[in-house]
Amino acid sequence: MSVYKFLFLIPNKMYIPDAMRSTLGVAVENHYGFAAILHQKMPPITEYMAENLEWSRDLEGDAFCVVDTVDEEAKKYNVDEVGLTSITLEELSKMALEADYVIAYGLPYQLRELPSMCADSKTVESAKTE
């Protein structure tokens, strides 16, 4: 059986708990799971999330706070209080190159329109109204 490295990039605060659970899920399946939280302060950590983080680390995975993308308050909370491992964008890019799968989890609504080759104008307009 092949063993893969998964890197979940999480730019949207709303999806952090679910993405961390997915990170644990791949670790349970005997793969390596890593989560990188960008631009966000973690939501209040519940006992459930703390257990998932601990279990993920027991299975040789980890959760990171990309410190170059957050303010000092978020960095202090994410690293010192929640216990995420700090990582820089440069270190994250090296990790992404080593990963077998990089998954952008829960992207926020895009402010720019898609290029015409990606979607027709009707699809773009209907997405705006939803």
Secondary structure, 3 states (H helix, E strand, C coil): CCCCEEEEEECCHHHHHHHHHHHHHHHHCCCEEEEEECCCCCCCCCHHHHHHHHHHHHCCCEEEEEHHHCCHHHHHHHHHHHCCEEECHHHHHHHHHHCCEEEECCCCCCCCCCCCCCCCHHHHHHHHHC
